[in-house]
Amino acid sequence: MPDPTPGPDENPAENAFENSAGNPDEQAAQDSGPGSPEEAGPEGLTVDDILSTPQSTDAGSADAGAATEEDPSAALAAERLEELRRLQAEFVNFKHRTAREKEQLRTFVTGDLLQTLLPVFDDIDAARQAGDLTDGPFASIANKLEEILVRQGLTRIGAVGEKFDPNVHEAVLQQPTSEVEPDQVSMVLRSGFRIGERVVRPAQVAVAVAE
C-alpha cells in the first residue's frame, strides 16, 4: 500500500507559488487584461485615443439639445428672441405700407383738388396766349398758383415735338406739316395735367403726319 503523504517535491502549495512567481511573462499577460487602459482596440486605438476624439456634429447637437432640455430658461429666451424678430419685421412692413398708402392718398387728394381748378388753368392759358396776362397783379397771382401746385407734384402734359402717346395725349386732329416728325405733337389745343403717375387730364393735341 503506497504512502499517501506527499514528498517534498510534491507539495502543491509550493508548486503553485513557484509557478506564479517563476514565469514573469505569463504574469504580465494576466495583468494586461481587457480592462487595462493601454489595451489596443480592434483598429489599433487605445482607450485614451477614443476618449480624446472630438465629438461629431450630430453628437454635439444632441448634447446641445440635452443642455437646452435641462435649461428651460435658455429655451424660453430663444423663443422670446424669435418672437421679437418676427414682430420687428412686421413693424417694418407696416411702416413701409403706411408710407406708401399715405403718398397715394396725398396724390389722389391733390388730383381731386386740381380737377376743380382745371377751368381756372384753362382761362389762365387762354389769357396768356392772347397777351392779356403778361404783367400786373393777375399775372402774379396766376404764377404763384402754378408754383404752389408744382411743388405739390403738378406736371403739365403736352408740348410741341413730343412723341404721341395715347396714354397721356388725346388726338383731336391730324396736321400735315414738315416742322416736326410724323406721329409727333404738332399743336397743343388744351394742356393736360398729371400728379405723380396719375394722369388727371390728357392733353388735347394735333398729331403731325407727312405732307
C-alpha positions as CSV (number, residue, x, y, z in Angstrom):
1,M,0.0,0.0,0.0
2,P,1.6,3.3,-1.1
3,D,2.3,6.1,1.4
4,P,-0.4,8.9,0.9
5,T,2.0,11.5,2.4
6,P,3.3,13.7,-0.4
7,G,7.0,14.1,-0.8
8,P,9.0,17.3,-0.6
9,D,8.8,17.8,-4.3
10,E,5.2,17.2,-4.5
11,N,3.9,19.9,-2.2
12,P,1.0,21.6,-4.1
13,A,1.2,24.9,-2.3
14,E,4.9,25.3,-3.1
15,N,4.4,24.3,-6.7
16,A,1.7,26.9,-7.1
17,F,3.8,29.7,-5.7
18,E,6.8,28.7,-7.9
19,N,4.6,28.7,-11.0
20,S,3.2,32.1,-10.2
21,A,6.5,33.7,-9.3
22,G,8.7,31.9,-11.7
23,N,7.0,32.9,-15.0
24,P,7.0,36.7,-15.4
25,D,5.8,36.7,-19.0
26,E,2.6,34.9,-18.0
27,Q,2.1,37.2,-15.1
28,A,2.4,40.3,-17.4
29,A,-0.1,38.8,-19.8
30,Q,-2.5,38.2,-16.9
31,D,-2.1,41.8,-15.7
32,S,-2.8,43.2,-19.2
33,G,-6.5,42.1,-19.2
34,P,-9.4,43.6,-21.1
35,G,-9.8,46.4,-18.6
36,S,-6.3,47.7,-19.0
37,P,-6.2,51.3,-20.3
38,E,-3.3,50.6,-22.6
39,E,-5.1,47.7,-24.5
40,A,-5.3,48.4,-28.2
41,G,-8.8,48.2,-29.8
42,P,-9.6,46.3,-33.0
43,E,-8.2,49.2,-35.1
44,G,-5.1,49.9,-33.0
45,L,-6.7,52.7,-30.9
46,T,-6.2,52.9,-27.2
47,V,-8.8,53.9,-24.7
48,D,-7.1,57.3,-24.3
49,D,-7.4,57.8,-28.1
50,I,-11.1,57.1,-28.1
51,L,-11.7,59.4,-25.1
52,S,-9.8,62.3,-26.7
53,T,-11.6,62.0,-30.1
54,P,-13.7,65.1,-30.9
55,Q,-17.4,64.6,-30.9
56,S,-19.3,64.6,-34.3
57,T,-21.8,67.3,-35.3
58,D,-24.7,65.0,-34.5
59,A,-23.3,64.2,-31.1
60,G,-22.7,67.9,-30.4
61,S,-26.3,68.8,-31.5
62,A,-27.6,66.0,-29.2
63,D,-25.6,67.4,-26.3
64,A,-26.8,70.9,-27.1
65,G,-30.4,69.7,-27.2
66,A,-29.9,67.9,-23.9
67,A,-28.5,71.1,-22.4
68,T,-31.5,73.0,-23.7
69,E,-33.8,70.5,-22.2
70,E,-32.0,70.7,-18.9
71,D,-32.1,74.6,-19.0
72,P,-35.6,75.7,-19.8
73,S,-34.7,79.4,-19.3
74,A,-32.4,79.2,-22.4
75,A,-35.2,77.7,-24.5
76,L,-37.6,80.4,-23.3
77,A,-35.1,83.1,-24.1
78,A,-34.6,81.8,-27.7
79,E,-38.4,81.6,-28.2
80,R,-38.8,85.2,-27.0
81,L,-36.0,86.4,-29.3
82,E,-37.6,84.7,-32.3
83,E,-40.9,86.4,-31.4
84,L,-39.2,89.8,-31.1
85,R,-37.6,89.4,-34.5
86,R,-40.9,88.5,-36.1
87,L,-42.6,91.5,-34.5
88,Q,-39.8,93.8,-35.7
89,A,-40.2,92.5,-39.3
90,E,-43.9,93.0,-39.2
91,F,-43.5,96.6,-37.9
92,V,-41.1,97.4,-40.7
93,N,-43.5,96.1,-43.3
94,F,-46.4,98.0,-41.7
95,K,-44.3,101.2,-41.7
96,H,-43.4,100.9,-45.4
97,R,-47.0,100.1,-46.3
98,T,-48.4,103.0,-44.3
99,A,-45.9,105.4,-46.0
100,R,-46.9,104.1,-49.4
101,E,-50.6,104.4,-48.7
102,K,-50.1,108.0,-47.3
103,E,-48.3,109.0,-50.5
104,Q,-51.1,107.5,-52.7
105,L,-53.7,109.3,-50.6
106,R,-51.9,112.6,-51.0
107,T,-51.7,112.1,-54.7
108,F,-55.4,111.4,-55.0
109,V,-56.4,114.4,-52.8
110,T,-54.2,116.7,-54.9
111,G,-55.6,115.3,-58.1
112,D,-59.1,115.9,-57.0
113,L,-58.3,119.5,-56.0
114,L,-56.7,120.0,-59.3
115,Q,-59.7,118.8,-61.2
116,T,-61.8,121.6,-59.6
117,L,-59.2,124.1,-60.7
118,L,-58.9,123.0,-64.3
119,P,-61.3,125.7,-65.7
120,V,-59.1,128.3,-63.9
121,F,-56.0,126.9,-65.6
122,D,-57.7,126.9,-69.0
123,D,-58.6,130.6,-68.5
124,I,-55.1,131.4,-67.5
125,D,-53.6,129.7,-70.6
126,A,-56.1,131.5,-72.8
127,A,-55.2,134.9,-71.3
128,R,-51.5,134.2,-71.8
129,Q,-52.0,133.2,-75.4
130,A,-54.0,136.4,-76.0
131,G,-51.3,138.5,-74.4
132,D,-53.6,139.7,-71.6
133,L,-51.5,138.1,-68.8
134,T,-48.0,139.4,-69.3
135,D,-47.8,141.8,-66.4
136,G,-49.9,143.1,-63.5
137,P,-51.4,141.7,-60.3
138,F,-53.4,139.0,-62.1
139,A,-50.3,137.6,-63.7
140,S,-48.5,137.5,-60.3
141,I,-51.5,135.6,-58.8
142,A,-51.5,133.1,-61.7
143,N,-47.8,132.5,-61.4
144,K,-48.0,131.9,-57.6
145,L,-50.9,129.5,-58.0
146,E,-49.0,127.4,-60.6
147,E,-45.8,127.4,-58.4
148,I,-47.8,126.1,-55.4
149,L,-49.3,123.2,-57.4
150,V,-45.9,122.4,-59.0
151,R,-44.5,122.0,-55.5
152,Q,-47.3,119.6,-54.8
153,G,-46.3,117.4,-57.8
154,L,-48.3,119.1,-60.7
155,T,-46.8,118.4,-64.1
156,R,-48.2,119.8,-67.4
157,I,-48.7,117.3,-70.3
158,G,-48.4,118.3,-73.9
159,A,-45.7,120.1,-75.8
160,V,-44.9,120.5,-79.5
161,G,-42.4,117.9,-80.6
162,E,-43.4,115.2,-78.1
163,K,-43.9,111.7,-79.3
164,F,-47.6,111.0,-79.4
165,D,-48.6,108.7,-76.5
166,P,-52.3,107.7,-76.3
167,N,-51.9,107.2,-72.5
168,V,-51.3,111.0,-72.0
169,H,-52.4,112.6,-75.3
170,E,-55.8,112.9,-76.8
171,A,-55.5,113.2,-80.6
172,V,-58.1,115.7,-81.9
173,L,-56.9,116.1,-85.5
174,Q,-54.0,115.2,-87.8
175,Q,-52.0,118.0,-89.2
176,P,-49.8,117.7,-92.3
177,T,-46.6,119.5,-91.5
178,S,-42.9,119.3,-92.0
179,E,-42.0,121.2,-88.9
180,V,-42.0,118.1,-86.7
181,E,-41.6,114.4,-87.4
182,P,-44.7,112.3,-88.2
183,D,-46.5,110.9,-85.1
184,Q,-45.3,113.8,-83.0
185,V,-47.4,116.6,-81.4
186,S,-47.6,119.5,-83.8
187,M,-50.1,121.6,-81.8
188,V,-51.4,121.7,-78.2
189,L,-55.1,122.6,-78.2
190,R,-55.5,122.1,-74.4
191,S,-52.9,121.3,-71.8
192,G,-53.1,118.1,-69.8
193,F,-52.0,117.7,-66.2
194,R,-50.6,114.9,-64.1
195,I,-49.9,114.4,-60.4
196,G,-47.1,111.9,-59.9
197,E,-48.0,108.9,-62.0
198,R,-51.7,109.7,-62.1
199,V,-53.0,111.5,-65.3
200,V,-55.7,113.9,-64.1
201,R,-56.5,115.1,-67.7
202,P,-54.9,114.1,-71.0
203,A,-53.7,116.8,-73.3
204,Q,-55.7,117.5,-76.5
205,V,-53.2,117.7,-79.3
206,A,-52.8,117.7,-83.1
207,V,-50.7,114.9,-84.5
208,A,-48.3,115.6,-87.3
209,V,-48.5,113.5,-90.5
210,A,-46.3,113.5,-93.6
211,E,-47.2,116.1,-96.2
